[in-house]
Amino acid sequence: MPTIFDKLDPVIRRYHQIEESMGNPEIAANFERVQELARERTSLENLVKIGSEYKGLVAEIEDLETLVRDSSEPELVEMAKEELEENREKLEDLSQALTLALLPKNPNDERDVIMEVRAGTGGAEAGIFAGDLYRAYSRYALNQGWKVEVMESNPTEVGGFNKIVFEIQGKGVFSRLKFEPGVHRVQRVPNTETQGRIHTSTATVAVLPVVDEVEVKIDPNELRIDVYHAGGHGGQNVNKVATAIRIVHEPSGLTVVCQDERSQHKNKQRAMTMLRSRLFEAEQMRHDAEISDSRRAQVGGAERSEKIRTYNYPQDRVTDHRSNANFHDIPRLMDGGLDDMFDKLSAWEQEHLLSEATV
């Protein structure tokens, strides 16, 4: 009966094929092809490393079993038995690691992301909560050694944001933040509440993988680009020179805005990055609509309208509604201490994929 390990040899062969291809002068001269192969190689590296260790350990165990069976030297046999026991324990751990490494990967896991946090229902408190979420994500990113750059922001007068869009760059960013899209609900007593009543507010989070020009080609003739003055509170101009950029992709109707840089050129670059990510997401959504409900239900694929998490401040509890997991110490979480939550969500995702792989 085929096992999940039967997938290993083709993966290792593919990895070596990629390395050979990248050494081919004709392919090396094709920048787009090299980028594509490099991404595929990166996605396979960990699996190939674990797989090579696994195959090496299996061969070593077979040699030791032969030695125990055939050797006529009692002392050598005893030493081989001890080593055999240790290696079998190692093999068990390695088998689990290999099983997880062989599970289907989200192709976007290694990408940078563009995150968008919008205030939802709840008035001023929703904007404050949106600001709290931005702070949590940006603090978490900086703790990981990642880079955070604000692309667009619309702050409220009482603190927080109606909307904030920011890019996070670093290794494996999407693999950690892919759990965040959807509606986040907060239950707490706002600072402005004089009667001590608990209010419920929401904020919506979107997570878009960053894609490059090679992957999403945009015809400049299909764009309408507007340049204008970036506005601050009360209609004030935060920049006397027109540097804010609005780009409309006419075939799709998608509109992106970037105004947080003082340079028109930088704002345009960032707006184009945002547009590529939105077009990429739209294509993914079309693809997702064609696949089964069970696949759409996988973690990391939440709809923006799906309520994914509740932050209950009076009870100091955060509940993730997909995994049914509870987390405590909200001040720590909102200060960027999200590793435990993301670890548990990653484990839940792996269990979900493993159950599908073994059906």
N, C-alpha and C positions, 0 to 999 in steps of 0.2 A: 504494500500500500504506500503510495507516495507520501512523503512528509514535507514539512516546510523547508527542511535542509536540502531538498532536491533543487531548490531555487539557487543554491549557493554557487555552484560551478558556472552557470551561465553569467552570473553577476561578475565573478572574478575574470572570466574570459572577456566580458564587455569592458571591464576596467583596463585590462592590458591592451585591448583594441584601441581604446581612447588614447592611451599613452603613445602607442605607435602612430596613430593618426596625427597627434599634435607634433610629433617629430618629423612629419612629412613636410618638406619645403613648400609644396603646392598649397597644402591646407594651412600651413603657418602664415602664408601670405594673405589668407582670407580672414580678416579680422572678425567678421560676424560668426564664421564657423568656429574659430578658435574660442570665442566667448561662449558659444553654445556648448562646445565640448568641455570647456573648463568648468562650467556650471554642473554638467553631468558628472564629471570626475569628482568634484567636491561632494556631490550627493552620495557617491559610492564609497568614499575613502574609509569611513568608519566601519562599514560592513565588510569591506575587503580585509581590513586589519584584523577584525574579530574572527572572520572566516579563516584567514591564514593561520591564526593561533589555534583555532579549533581543529583544523585539519592536521596541523603539526602535532597537537596533543593526542589526537586519535591514533596517529602513526606510532607515537612513542608508547602509548598504552598497548598497542598490538605487539610491539617489540618486547615489552616487558612480560606480556602474557606468554609469548613464545619462550622467553628465557625461563620463566617459572615452570613451564611445562617440560622443557627439554633439558635443562641444566642438571648436572649430576653433583654440583657443588652446593651443599646445604647452606653455607654462609652467604653465597651469592644469591641463592633463591630467596633467603630471608630478607636481604636488602632489597631485592626486586619487588617482593610483596609489599614492603613498607612504601616504596616509591609508587607502586601501582595504586595503593589505597589513596595516597595524596593526589595523584593525577586524576583518579576517578572523581574525587571531590571537586577538583578544579574544573573538570569537564562538565560537571553538573551546573556549576555557576556559569561557565562559558556557554553552555547550551541555552540557558535562559537569556543571556545577553545576545546571543546570535538570533534566537527566536524573535526578540524585540527588534533587533536591527533589520531583520528580514521583512518586518511588517511594512505595509504600504506607507510611504512618506508623503506628507503634504509637499508638493513641488515648490511651494513658496517658502519653506521653512528657513532657508538661509538668506532670505531677502531682507533689506531694510524696509521700514514701513512709513506710511503717512497715516497719522491718527487724527480723527476729527471728533471733538467732543462738543455736543450741542445741549443747551438747556432745554428741558422738556416742560412738562406740566409742573405748576407749583410757584409761578411768579418769580420774585427776586430770589427766593430760596433755591430754586432750580439752577439759577445762574451761579450762585455760591457753590452749590454741589458740583456743577460742571468744573468750576475752578479747583475744587478739592480733588476731583479725579485727575485733572491735568497735573496738579502738584504731585499726586501719588505716582503717576506714570513717569513724569520727568525725573523725580527723585530716584525711582527704581532704575531708570535708564542710566543716570549718572553713577549710581552705585555699581552698575555692571561695567562701567568704563565706556559706555556708549555716548554718542553725541546727539544732542537735542537742538533742533533749530525750529523756531516758530515761523510759520509761513503766512498765516492769516489769523488775526484775532479781533474780536468784537467784545471788548470788556463792558461790564455793567457799571453803573454808578455806585452800587453798594458793595462792590467787590465780586470777583468771579467773572464769568464770561457768558454771553449769549451763545458764542461759538468761538472755538479756537482750533486751529489746524496746525499740526507740527510734524516734522520729520524726525525719525529716530534711526540713527545709523550705527551699525555694529554687527558683530558676529552672531548669527542665529536669532536676530531680533524677532522676526515673524513667528518663529517656533515658540516663543514665550508669550507674545502678545496676541496671538491668534484666538485666544479664548475670550477676548474682551468685547467683540462686536455685539450690539444689542442694547436693550433698555436696562439701565441701572436705576434702582429705586432706593430712596433714602427715607427713613422714618426717624425724625428727631425734633427737638424743640429749637426752633430758630432763635438766633440772638435777638431778633426784632419782636419775638413773641412775649407779651407782657403777662399773659394768663397761664403760662406754663403748658400750653397745649402742644401735643405732638402733631407735626405736619408731615404729610407725605409728598415728596417731590420726585421728579425723575430727570435723568440726563441720558442722551443717546450717544453711543460710541460706535465709530466706524474705524476699521483697520484695513488699510489698502497696501498691498505689496508694491514696493517701488520697482518699476521696470525701466529698462533703458531704451534708447532709440532703435536698437537693433530688433527688439522684440515687438514693439508697437510703432509702426510707421504712420506718421501723420502727414497728410498733404497740406503744405502751407496755404494752398489756395482755398482750403476748406475752413480756414480760420478767420474770425473777425477779432482784431486786437484793439482794445481801447486803452488809452493812457490817460490817467487823471490824477488829481491831487488826493493823497491819503487824508482822510478826515479823522479827527479825534473827538473827544467829548464835546458836546454842544456845537458841533459843526466846525470846530477849529481845524485849521490846516496844520498837520504835524510836519509838513514838509512844504516849503515854498515852491519847490520844483516838482513838476508832475512826474512821479515815479511809480505810482500804483498801476498795476496791470490787470486788466480783465480780458480773458480769452474765451470766445464762444466757438465751440466746434459745431459748425452749422449742420452737418449731416445728422448728428445725434441730439443736438440741442444742449449738450453739456456746457456748463459755464464754470470757469474757475477764476478765482481772484487771488492776487498776492500783493501785499502792500507793506509788509513789515521791514523790508530792506530799504535803505536809502538810495540804493542804486536801481535805476530802471532796468538795467541789463540783468541784475541778479533776480529781481522780481519776475522778470520774464522767464528766466531759466527755471525758477521754482514753480511758476505757474504751468510751464510745459511738463515738468516732472509730475505735477499733480494731475494734469489732464491725461497723461499716459496711464497713470495708475487708475484713474476713473474709467477710462476706456477698457483697460485690461479687466477691471472688476466687472464691467458690464458684460464683457464677453464670457467671463467665468459664470456669471449669473445665468446667461443664456444656456451655457453648457450644463450647469447644475439643474436647470429646469427639465433637462432631458433624461436625467438619471433617476434611479429609484428613490422612494421616500426614505428608505433605510440609510442610504448613502448621504442624502441631504441632512439627515438628523445627526450626522457625526459632529463631534466637537470641532470648533474652529469654523463651522459653516453656519453660524447663527444668522437669522434674518435681523435686520436693523430694528424691526418692530417687536422682536421676541424679548420678553422680560427674562433676563438671565440671572440677575443677582439682586438681593435686598440687603441694605445696610441698616440694621436696627440698632441705633445708638443707645436707647434706654436699656436694652438687654446686652449691649456690647457684643453683638453677633452679626456676622455676615454670612448669608446663606446663598450658595450657588445652586440655582434651581435645576440645572442640567445634571449635575453629579450628586445632588442632595447632600453636599458636604457643607459643614458649618465651620466658620473660622472666628476667632476671638481676638481681642486687643485691637479694636478699630483704630486708635491713635497710631499704633505702629504700622498698620496696613496703609493708612492714608499718608504716612510719612515715607512710603516707598518700600516697606517691608513685605513685599508680595511674593517672595521666593517660595515660601511654604505653600501658598495657594496655587501658584503655577505648577509646582512639583506634583501636588495632588491631582490637579487637572490633567497634567501630562500622563500620570499613572492611570487615571480614569480613561483617557483616550486610548492608551495602550491596551487596557483590558477590553475595551470595546472592539478594537481592531483584532485582538487575539481571538476573541470569541467568534468573530466573523471568519478568521483564517482557519479555524479548526472545525467549522461547520461541515 
